[in-house]
Amino acid sequence: VQLTGTPRHGLTVEVTTHPPHTRSPAGQPGPTGSGFGLLGITERVEALGGTMERGADGSGGHRVQVWLPWKGVADGE
């Protein structure tokens, strides 16, 4: 997880994960999500005037980057 930001440039949050594991160490299936996590994040980011990018990171993992305006400064208030 990487977090950077300034009032003038907004807030950026980047999360990179390792390649997913299909089995837990005990041999049981790994947890699965509902499939709405990224959709929910996207909706909330857009509602705040931000942007979201996601996709493969080139090493088999996944990368999500969110940018949010710094309220009161980035929007000119």
C-alpha positions in Angstrom: 0.0 0.0 0.0 1.3 3.4 -1.0 -0.3 6.7 0.0 0.8 10.1 -1.3 -0.8 13.5 -1.4 -0.7 17.2 -1.2 -3.5 19.8 -1.0 -2.6 21.0 -4.5 -2.3 17.5 -6.2 -4.9 15.5 -4.3 -4.6 12.2 -2.6 -3.4 9.0 -4.3 -3.8 5.5 -2.9 -2.1 2.6 -4.6 -2.5 -1.1 -3.6 -0.6 -3.9 -5.3 -1.2 -7.5 -4.4 0.8 -10.6 -5.0 -0.5 -13.3 -7.4 -3.6 -14.9 -5.9 -3.4 -18.2 -4.2 -6.0 -20.8 -5.0 -5.4 -22.9 -1.9 -4.8 -21.9 1.7 -1.7 -23.4 3.5 -4.0 -26.1 5.0 -5.2 -27.1 1.5 -8.6 -25.6 1.8 -10.0 -23.4 -1.0 -9.0 -19.7 -0.6 -11.6 -17.1 0.2 -13.7 -15.7 -2.6 -15.3 -12.3 -2.7 -18.8 -11.3 -3.8 -17.4 -9.5 -6.9 -18.8 -6.1 -5.8 -15.7 -4.8 -4.0 -14.1 -3.0 -6.9 -17.5 -1.8 -8.2 -18.3 -0.3 -4.8 -14.9 1.4 -4.6 -15.4 2.8 -8.1 -18.8 4.2 -7.3 -17.6 5.9 -4.1 -14.5 7.3 -5.7 -16.5 8.8 -8.6 -19.1 10.2 -6.1 -16.2 12.2 -4.5 -14.9 13.5 -7.9 -11.9 11.1 -8.1 -10.7 8.4 -10.5 -9.8 4.8 -10.2 -7.5 2.6 -12.3 -7.1 -1.2 -11.9 -5.5 -4.1 -13.7 -2.7 -6.6 -13.8 0.7 -5.3 -12.5 2.9 -7.4 -14.8 4.0 -9.9 -12.2 0.8 -11.9 -11.9 -0.6 -9.6 -9.2 -3.2 -6.9 -9.3 -2.9 -3.1 -8.9 -5.6 -0.6 -7.9 -4.9 3.1 -7.9 -7.3 5.7 -6.6 -7.0 9.5 -6.9 -9.2 11.8 -4.8 -9.3 15.6 -4.9 -8.1 17.3 -1.7 -11.4 18.8 -0.6 -11.4 22.6 -0.3 -8.2 23.1 -2.3 -8.3 21.0 -5.5 -11.8 22.2 -6.3 -10.9 25.9 -5.7 -12.7 26.5 -2.4 
